[in-house]
Amino acid sequence: MENALDNSELAKRFLLGNLSESERAKIEDGFLAQDDSFQELLLAEDDLIDAYVRGELSAPDRVLFELWISTSQRGTERVEFAQTLF
């Protein structure tokens, strides 16, 4: 995780479950150990929701996103809210 772009991409892959177990564990340690890293994860989550609502995710990412968001009532509500703003 060397710069914000790398962090953003890693956070996206983390949220979509698109990492190996070892990568996921390393990212979890980093995001959970440092407050600013956790904030980056939250921002990446917002960006991912916005990209989904705008139809900007690739087909594979859209499928992963829908699987991820379907497991969370809070996530579903956030998507619905974002859709009202779009």
N, C-alpha and C positions, 0 to 999 in steps of 0.2 A: 504494500500500500504506500506508494511513493508520492502520488499527487492526487488532487481532488478528482480528476477524471478517472484515475485508476480506482479510487475509493468508490466513486459513483457506479462504475461498471461492476466492481466486486459486490457492492451492496445490492445491485439489481440481480446479479446472478445468485446471490445468497437468498434474497427474497423469493426468487422463482424456483429455488431448490435445484439450481443448475451448477452445483459444485460437487467435487468429490468429498467424501467424508473427512479426509485430512484437511482439505481447503476450508470446508465448513467449520471444523473445529478451530482452525487458526483464526478465521474471521470472527467467529463467536467470541473467542478470547479477546481479540482486539476491540471489537465493538462494545463488549460488555465491560471491559476493564477501564476504558477511557470514556469519559462523558462526551467529549467532542466527537469521538468515533460513533457513539450511540446516536448523537444528534445527526450525524451524516447518514446513518441508517434510516432515521425518520424522514429526512429530506428525500432520500432515494425512494422511500415508500410513497411519498407524496408525488414525486416525479413519475413514478411507475403508474400510479392511479391516473394522473393527468394524461399520460401517454396512452393508456388504455381507453380512456373516455374519448380522446381525440382520434382514435383509430390508428395510432402510430406504431403499435407493436407488431413485430413480425408474427406470422401465423403460429410458429412454435412457441414464441414468448406469450402470445395471447392465450394459448391453451394452458400453459404453465401458470399464467396469471389467474385465469379463471379457476383453476384447481386450488391455487393458494387462497384466493379471496373467498371462495365458497366455504372455507373452513372457519370463517370468522364473521360473526354478526356485525361486529364493529367495522370490519373491512367492507362488508357489503353496504353498510350504511354510508361509509365514506365514499364509495363509488357512486351510490345514488345521489349523494350531495354534490359530488363533482359533476355529475351529469346535469343537474339542475343549473349549474353555473356555466356549463358549456353551451 
